[in-house]
Amino acid sequence: MYKEDRTEPFWWGMFSMGGVVAALLIPVHVFFIGLAVPLGLIDKNLLEFSRMKSLLANPLVKIYLFVLIVPPLFHAAHRIRFSLHEMGIRKLLLSLDVLCYGGALLGTAVTLYVLLVI
């Protein structure tokens, strides 16, 4: 008899939210940091350490970075879990759920710690 997983809608919601963030925010972030500055479209002095340090003191920037990092972790965890399951890797020492979602939760905790300590 199949036991219904009541957490599945939550994980699919996290998957879709992470996909939206990965599709919309990360390319814009990469453009500004990785392309616009080297191409000279934005002044490179904007990325000085002192400016970045003062910018990271702003709680809204910390929230932005949290949203930029954490949902894609759950997106990746869900995708990896289902990819491994489809490849036939179903039984490991630990459950795939524990490995994938536990890794995303650990990444969330590390992100929170780093953002609160900065």
Steps between C-alpha positions, in 0.01 A plus 500: 500500500633842402537758775412851386777756547337811645816711461515459124302820417738703720807364320343563158423856611860551608611349169291743297600801711867407459450465126349847476786652700756309293337616177439866591733626773822307443549607134447866596742463791759330279462771235562785742783338694659283234450685172405864547803586714765329281346650186514847654123551505514556877781671689725239664533720810144400589634157596766624742524311828391797714191557285409132499548481878267794559252359249495165684410683821160581347233244603329522159821392329525205739142401418578530127807276538299249703235487225774479237669200668246288690213424255741378229647261760159337541446506123829315453423257783165407348648465151791287624269279705272425207791460255668244727168322547445483123854366450412213731691617806231452759670346800808650660633496853272797562175579328519719188261737675734537796804552278345746256266700719733473797774653287267783403406555865868499596568754225215711634644489852847594375357784293306632799807477722725680251245774432439558872871507585595742221 
